[in-house]
């Protein structure tokens, strides 16, 4: 009796839920200006991807017997132990840095790690494209390489929810282009795999892979269902478009906020230092709760302990129109952000760039789950098919991938551990 295929319904449900959540997000943002609860949509998407992805692995045991001529040897420079270890390392460290960034605002090395992943991703894409163009790519290398490429592509989205990467517009653009390039190559490789357009030899004519469900280019192998993959392919495209919109619409804001923050450190005026009535041009940055500067600790710039917002905006002492209706009549500063002419322009939710959390969205959780599922699928496929590698761990391609991964990981961990040094906290408090 044939087992019920679980891959197809799980990916259909996941893709359908993603479309519904995106539609609700668009509708609610259009209807409501402050839809803070939308942050939970990222957690819901990640939870659904994790649960349904795990359910799909129930179908791993449905694979039938191998066919004569099925591939057993894979190119180590594409799916060798070193390449896979590098992928696992980069996915893991990116997730760790981004997840912990929810709880602090200190500097991280997420840009360096993300840049290293971009290099590794593009290198693997080239390593797959060149033999494909020469008709030298085997079925096993094409489909296993696509799985690694998919995991890296999902991981590229993780960095796009951190303030440091969003403040680097060139890196945002390169990461988005690398994602799209990887997805297109995935589609070409799997399409060529299923259409038997790849190089065939007597010992390597076909191969079976688990990617939400088992499918193969072997004519008599069962089960063989490519439908779940192509639905997943469409789901990934929707995910990339959704993440790209988030990054593109915010990168200029974060870039401007970062530049302004570095150019305008907390620099109290002489009257502030002497404890006298402060000038309207003083650059202290008061907390809305206690009324004291969040950096230097000095008191509020006017006598009022509670600001009273005005109905209309008024002119600031520097002659520029204040872009806010919440103006203190005494110090002519916005009661929301504490500045005279920058409210909602270069500040992030009322905070300076250096005071905003490192991670600004929960969408990275879903991409982390998808990257994990693709890596697990690659490992499961190789173990079930008992795949052998063509060269040892010290081959050039594997060593290069490992060096990039270990170098960026060491940098990331160093910055993260140094964050707990008191001198570092004092330094960041000084510049913010």
Buried (B, 14 or more C-beta within 10 A) or exposed (E): EEEEBBBBBBBBBBBEBBEEBBEEBEEEEEEEEEBEEBEEBBEBBBEBBBBBBEBBBBBBEBBBEBBEBBBBBBBBBBBBBBBBBBBBBBBBBBBBBBBBBBEBBBBBBBBBBBBBBBBBBBBBBEBBBEBBEEEEBBBBBBBBBBBBBBBBBBBBBBBBBBBBBBBBBEBBEBBBEBBBBBBEBBBBBBBBBBEEBBBBEEEBBBBBBBBBBBBBBBEEBBBBBBBBBBBBBEBBBEBBEBBBEBBBEBBEBBBBBBEBBEEBBBEBBEEBEEEEEBBBEBBBBBEEEEBBBBBBEBBBBBEBEEBEEBEEBEEBEEEEEBBBBBBBEBBBBBBBBBBBBBBBBBBBEBBBBBBBBBBBBBBBBBBBBBBBBBBBBBBBBBEBBEBEBBBEBEBEBBBBBBEBBBEBBEBBBEBBEEBEEEEBEEEBBEEB
